[in-house]
């Protein structure tokens, strides 16, 4: 599911940032626990989900519950990530029956389809590719270790001039960090429990938007059609955008764009369908 919000256009700065796709909790399949209700609330500030479960069996059921974070790849300016300097970069929290849950974390680095986590840990390299200290740790490696990481496609040289002349650093351009928070949950026999979680969404932003454009260029027309499908835009929404004031000589309304992506998961891991689902945007 994708959500787009149009805002009054700010002063031009960085062109755009991409949103990260997150979703809800993932559960081990079982045939004894029913999901009676799911309330999902999505805003630009917070995503909140409240699940009501019932164990229909005569015995307690213990199962693994996981929250997969969005994959992280290297970015020089991770402005769409709420807490880029932390492992818990979406500020994820969960509660069961109103009490905080202590979760565990698993992180893996994948490059060219191979798991390189153990190698990086052996070299004492942070696993998060967007951290400045990851670049610093790579730069501090002996040359033979640098050559090895280059040879297996885990890093690439990154050349730039930041006003001090040409600099060359090893950058984690080729690896993806996969992060999952998880815990063991007991569902008491013949009882209901409430599981809630919340996090700060990754909001992608653009200083302009194609919505409301009067341009006839084929590329823009095709992209606008795709947006209409992706974001379920109706005629009233498009008409309102088209009526906004335009910048001088422009085919586009003076609007900026904010996007949130949410991965909807089914209740297929539970006994029967979801009883009641409510979405608030």
PEKARA-V74910 format. One record per residue. RES is the residue in one small letter. PHI is phi in radians with two decimals (none if undefined). D_CENTER is the distance of its C-alpha to the mean C-alpha in whole Angstrom. Layout:
# PEKARA-V74910
RES	PHI	D_CENTER
RES	PHI	D_CENTER
This chain:
# PEKARA-V74910
x	none	12
x	-2.18	12
x	-2.20	13
x	-2.09	15
x	-2.20	17
x	-1.76	20
x	-2.22	21
x	-1.02	25
x	-1.23	24
x	-1.43	24
x	-1.08	26
x	-1.11	25
x	-2.45	23
x	-1.07	20
x	-1.15	20
x	-2.83	16
x	-2.40	12
x	-1.61	10
x	-1.46	7
x	-1.70	3
x	-1.60	4
x	-2.11	4
x	-2.71	8
x	-1.85	11
x	-1.29	13
x	-2.05	15
x	-2.15	19
x	-1.23	22
x	-1.12	24
x	-2.67	27
x	-2.02	30
x	-2.12	31
x	-1.99	28
x	-1.83	27
x	-1.65	24
x	-1.34	27
x	-2.75	24
x	-2.37	20
x	-1.97	20
x	-2.02	16
x	-2.14	16
x	-2.18	13
x	-2.40	14
x	-1.24	13
x	-1.68	14
x	-2.78	12
x	-1.93	11
x	-2.23	14
x	-2.31	15
x	-2.19	19
x	-1.92	21
x	-2.00	24
x	-2.02	26
x	-2.37	29
x	-1.46	31
x	-1.50	34
x	-1.61	35
x	-1.62	38
x	-2.35	36
x	-1.14	33
x	-2.09	30
x	-1.88	28
x	-2.57	25
x	-1.50	22
x	-2.09	18
x	-2.32	15
x	-2.18	11
x	-1.32	9
x	-1.32	6
x	-1.08	4
x	-1.08	7
x	-2.00	8
x	-2.12	11
x	-1.08	14
x	-2.61	14
x	-1.26	17
x	-2.45	16
x	-1.38	12
x	-1.27	13
x	-1.57	9
x	-1.74	8
x	-1.00	10
x	-2.25	12
x	-1.16	12
x	-1.70	15
x	-2.20	14
x	-1.06	13
x	-1.49	12
x	-1.31	9
x	-1.86	8
x	0.97	12
x	-1.36	11
x	-2.45	15
x	-2.43	17
x	-2.39	20
x	-2.15	23
x	0.87	26
x	1.43	25
x	-1.95	25
x	-1.04	22
x	-1.88	21
x	-1.48	21
x	-1.76	19
x	-1.76	19
x	-2.25	16
x	-2.14	16
x	-2.24	15
x	-2.38	16
x	-1.87	17
x	-2.00	17
x	-2.42	19
x	0.94	21
x	1.43	20
x	-1.96	22
x	-1.44	21
x	-1.93	22
x	-1.04	21
x	-1.07	25
x	-1.08	26
x	-1.15	24
x	-1.14	24
x	-1.10	28
x	-1.50	28
x	1.06	26
x	-1.72	23
x	-0.98	20
x	-1.43	17
x	-1.44	15
x	-1.29	15
x	-1.65	14
x	-1.43	17
x	-1.11	20
x	-1.21	22
x	-1.19	21
x	-1.08	22
x	-1.09	25
x	-1.19	26
x	-1.13	26
x	-1.11	28
x	-1.46	30
x	-1.20	31
x	-1.06	34
x	-1.06	35
x	-1.16	35
x	-1.24	32
x	-1.06	30
x	-1.07	32
x	-1.14	31
x	-1.11	27
x	-1.15	28
x	-1.20	30
x	-1.71	28
x	1.29	25
x	-1.54	23
x	-2.38	23
x	-2.44	25
x	-1.17	27
x	-2.09	25
x	-1.85	28
x	-2.81	28
x	-2.12	31
x	-1.78	30
x	1.68	33
x	-2.09	35
x	1.60	35
x	-1.16	34
x	-2.07	31
x	-2.17	30
x	-2.25	27
x	-1.43	25
x	-2.09	22
x	-1.38	19
x	-1.24	18
x	-1.85	19
x	-1.97	17
x	-2.12	13
x	-1.65	12
x	-1.93	11
x	-2.13	11
x	-2.35	12
x	-1.68	14
x	-2.67	17
x	-2.80	20
x	-1.60	23
x	-2.08	24
x	-1.76	28
x	-1.79	28
x	-1.11	32
x	-1.03	35
x	1.02	35
x	-2.26	33
x	-1.71	30
x	-2.37	27
x	-1.97	24
x	-1.98	21
x	-2.19	18
x	-2.52	15
x	-2.56	13
x	-2.78	10
x	-1.55	10
x	-1.28	7
x	-1.48	6
x	-1.83	9
x	-1.43	10
x	-2.36	14
x	-2.35	17
x	-1.32	20
x	-2.35	22
x	-2.57	21
x	-1.44	23
x	-1.10	24
x	1.53	27
x	-1.20	28
x	-1.81	32
x	-1.14	32
x	-1.82	33
x	-1.07	32
x	-1.05	31
x	-1.12	27
x	-1.14	26
x	-1.08	28
x	-1.18	26
x	-1.16	23
x	-1.14	23
x	-1.09	24
x	-1.11	21
x	-1.11	19
x	-1.06	22
x	-1.31	21
x	-1.08	17
x	-1.87	17
x	0.93	21
x	-1.35	23
x	-1.70	26
x	-1.09	29
x	-1.14	29
x	-1.11	26
x	-1.15	27
x	-1.14	30
x	-1.12	29
x	-1.16	27
x	-1.16	30
x	-1.46	32
x	-1.18	31
x	-1.00	33
x	-1.89	32
x	-1.21	33
x	-0.97	36
x	1.26	36
x	-1.88	33
x	-1.53	32
x	-2.08	29
x	-1.20	28
x	-1.41	28
x	-2.28	24
x	-1.80	21
x	-2.37	17
x	-2.22	14
x	-2.29	11
x	-2.24	9
x	-1.93	7
x	-2.31	8
x	-1.58	9
x	-1.39	13
x	-1.98	15
x	-1.47	18
x	-1.60	21
x	-1.16	22
x	-1.48	22
x	-2.09	25
x	-1.27	28
x	1.40	29
x	-1.36	26
x	-1.12	24
x	-1.17	27
x	-2.59	26
x	-2.21	22
x	-2.21	22
x	-2.02	19
x	-2.13	19
x	-2.07	17
